Amino acid sequence: MIRAALAAVAAALVFGAAPARAEPLEDATMAVPAVGFPFVASYVADGLGLWEKHGLRVKTIVIAGIGSTNAVISGSAEFAQISGLSLTRAAAHGQRLLAIVNTTDKPITEITIRKDIADAAGFDPKAPLAKRAQILKDRTFAIGGVNTVVHAYLRIVALAGGLDPESIRVAPMAGDNMLAGMQTKAIDGMSTVLPWTRKGTVEGTTVLVASGAEGDPAHLTPLAFNVVASKPDTCEKRRSLCVKMGRAFAEAMAYIRNDAKGTLAILKKTFKNFDDAVLADAIEVVRKSTPASPAVTNEALANAENFNVEARLMKADEKLKSYDGLFTDAFVK
């Protein structure tokens, strides 16, 4: 009887000490339009294991350009990281999505030009934007895609210099091809996202013409530059999925703001072809552009829509009368 009692106590201790079974991870697919620094928060979430920490198993797929937006609209992805420009343009055409996180509140798009061209033109990098922008005239610039946010940025800067944006020749290509094109002088410059613009500026082969993160132009900040969006009914039917996604992004953004070295260590895995000095320089720009609050705001969406109108990607009379239903802060509180 004693032996039986002791065995029962031992069994109770063993089974009582066993941890409760963890809840199964929720699966989610996230579409992104490219590889680049607008999506640093998700790279950090991957690197730190934040998806799993918050109860998610996230599959990330790259679908170029507007395809990432369409992936959510069609239902092939629960989430997409898209610009606020795409979000408001889609809404203007009756395809309403819900933005739950804003990872970047400044346009981390930059325009650079080959140093030999800048030197020959007597370019002054400290001149007002209107003066700097005039160097775009009669030049060919690489962009990530036609009518994308990087193309829109090039058009806005051209207008700031009093130029017709239609007169600027553009060549759509991937970031690595842009760098090769600069070396062979097949293109004169590029309008794209970090870190590609910073490789030449750090190495001394290119000159920065304009930087959205540095305030060119200042009136477009705060901006819904990169938002995490979903269908409204996704967050209604699977609320826990959106809660977990919001919390994971909020933690990743806080990490970026507070730990530059840790962020560098994570990004080196994705951007293997860039030296540490280039990545570190680009990370400082991203840290300036990562808001303290991940909440999407009415003002940030309004500036995104103004961005569209200024770039002539949509007409002023197409602007939305309200952004109600296009964003919420419910999942980042």
N, C-alpha and C positions, 0 to 999 in steps of 0.2 A: 504493500500500500504506500509506504514511504517513497519507494522508487518510482511508483506511478505518479505520486503527487509532484515529486521533483521534476519528472519528465514533463508534466503538464505545465509547471511554472516556467521551465526552460523554453518550451514551445511558445508560451504566451509572450515571453520576453523577446524571442526571435521575431515572431510575427508582429508583435506590437511595435518593434523598432523599425520595421520595414517602412520606407517612405510611401506616402500615398501615390498612386499611379498618376503621372502627369497627364493633363488633358492633351488630346491629339492636336498636332499643328494644323492650322487652317491653310489650305493651299490658295495661292493667288498668283496670277500672271501679270507682270508689269511690262508695258511696252515703252521703249525710249527711241527717239528718232535718230540717235547717233551715239558715238562714244565721245565724251568731252567733259569739261569741267562744270557745265550746268548740272551735271548729275553726280557731283562729288558726294552729296549726302547719302545717296544709295550705295556708292562704293564703300563709304565708311560703315554703313549699316551692314553690308556684306562682311567687311573685314573684321568687325567687332562681334559678329554673330548676333546682331540686334534683332533680326527677323525672328530667329528661334527664341531669343529671350522673351520676346513679346507675343509668342505663340503663333508665328507664321512660318510658312515654307514658301518662299518667293522665287518664282522663275522669271528671269528678266530676258526679254527678247528685243532685238534691235530691228526696228522697221523704219526705214528712211523717211524723213520729211513728215508730211501730213499723214502718212500711213499709220503712225502711232496713235493719232487721234481717231482715225477710222477703225482701228483695232478695238477701241473701247466702244465706239458707236455700234459696231457690228456684233459685239459681245464676245469676241475672241480673246479679249484681255479684260480683267477686272479693273485695272488701273493703267494710266499712262502718265509719263512726265512730259508735259507740253508747255509751250509758252502761253502766257495770258493772251497774247495776240491771237493764237489759234483758238483758244477757248471762246473769246468774244466773237471772232469771225464765224465760228461754228454756230453760236447762239443766234447771230444775226440771220443765219440761213435756216433757223428752226431746229438745229441739232444741239440741244442743251445738255451740257455736262455739269458736274458738280466738282468744284475745286476745294480740296480739304486741307492742303498744305501749300505754303509758298516757301520754297527752299532758297530762293535768291531774289532779293528786292532791288537789285540794280542790274542793268544790262551788261553782263560780263562778256560782251562782244567788243572786239577791238579791230581797228584798221591799222595795218602797217604797210610801209612802202620800202622798196630796196634803198639801201643807204647811198648807192651811187647816184640814184635819181634825186634823192633828197639833197645831196651835196651839190649836184649840178644846178639845182633850182634855188639854192640858198635857203633851204627850208629852215624855219625857226620853230622848234618844237614847243617853245614857250609862248608863241603868239596866240591871240584869241582863236577860238575854233573856226570862226568865219574865215580867217586868213589861212589857217592850216588846211582847211578843207579844199582850198583852191588847187592844191597839188593833185587832186583827183582828176582834174581836167585832162581829157584825151588819153587816159591810162586804162589798162586792163587789170581788173581785180578778180581774184578767185573768191568764190562764195560757196557755202555748203549746199545751197540749193536755191532755185528761183522762188521768190515770194516767201522765203523763210525769214526768221527773225534776223539772221545775219545779213540777208539781202535788204531787208527793211532798214536796218541800221545804216548800211552804206548809202541808201537813198536819202535818209534823213540828214546825214553829214554832208552829202553833196548839196542838198538844199540849203544847209547852213552856210555854205560857201557861195551861194548864189548860182549854182550850177543846175542844169536840167538833169535830173537823175536818169532819164532815158538815154542820155549821151554817154553815161559811164558803161564801158564794155565790161561784161561779167563772164566768168568761166566757172560753171559749177564743177566742183571736184572735192574729193576727200582731203582731210587735213594733211596726211603724209604726202599726197600728190602736190599739195600747195607748196610744201617746203621744197620739194624737188623742182617744181616750176620756178620758184624764186632763184634757186641755184643756177638753173640753165637760162634764166632771164626770159622764160616763155611768158611769164606774167610780171606785172609791175608791182603788185602788192596783193594783200588779202584782207578780206573782211570775214572774220570767223571768231569762234570762241577760244578761250584758253584751253590748253596751254600752247597751242601752235603759234599764236602771235608772239609769245614771250621767248621762244627759242632764238629767233633772230635778234631781238632787242638785247637779250643777255649776251649773246655771242658777238654783237656789234655789226651784224650784216644788214639789219633793217632798222627803221626808225618808226616810232609810234606816232601815228597821225591823230588818232582819236581813241579814247577809252571810255566806254559807258560806265564802268565801275569807278572811274576817276571823275565822273561828272560831266561827260560830253554827250549830250547836253544835259544840264542840271535839272531842267523842268520835267524830265521823265522819271524822276525818282520821288517816291517809292514806286516800284514797278513789279507787277506780277510776271517776272521774267521766266521762272520755271515753277509750274504748279503740278501737284499730284492730283489728277482728276479721275473721276469715275462716273458711271451713270448714277443719277439720283436714286433710282430704285435699288441699286446695289447696296447703298448705305442704309436704305430702309429695310431691306430684306435680310441683309447680313451685317447688321450694325457692328457686331464685334470685330468683323474684318476691318472695317474702317477705323475703329477705335485703336486696334493694334497697329495698323499702318501709321496712323497719326502719331502714336507714342514712339514708334521706332524712328521715324523721321525727326521728331523733336529731339530725341536723345542724340542722334547722329549730328544734327546741326549744332547742338551745344558742344559736342566734342570738337567739331571743326573750329568753332570760335575760341575754344580754350586750349587746344593742343595742336600746335602747328607741326611739331616733330612727329607726333603720332600719326597725324593726317598724311604727312609725307611718306612715312613707312608703309602705310596702306596703299597710297596711290602709286607707289613705285611698281606694284604688281600689275597694275592695269596699263601704266604708261612707261613701259620698259625702255623705250627708245629715247627717253628724255633724261638728260643729266639732272642730278639732284639740284643743282643751282637754278635750272630752268623751272623745275617743279616747285621749288621753294619760293621762287619769285611769284609764280602763278598762284600758289596757295595763299600768299598774303593778299592778293587781289580778291580771291574768293572769300577769305575771312571777312574782308570789308563789306562784302556783298551778301553775307549770310545774316539774316535778321535775327535779333534776339528773340522775337516771337515768330513762330512758324505759321501764324494765322494769316489767311488771305483777307485782304481788306477791300472795301469799296473803292478807296482811293487808288490802290494798286491796280485794280481792274480798269478803272477809268483811265489811268495813264497808259495801260496796255492798249486800250481802244484808241486813245489819242495817237499812240505810236503807229497804229494801223493807218489812221487817217492822214497823219503827217507824211508817212511813207507812200501814200497814195495806193495802198493795198485795199482800201475800202473807202466809200464815199461818206462824207459827213452826215448825209441824210439817212445813212444805214445804221448809224450809232444806236445802241440800245437805249431805251428810255429808263431802264432800271436794271440793276445787276442782282436783284432779289432772286433767290433760287439758284444762283450760279456759284455761290460759295458759302462756306460755313466754318465756324471756328469750334464746332462741337467736338471734334475729334483730336484737338491739340490742347485742350484745357488740362 
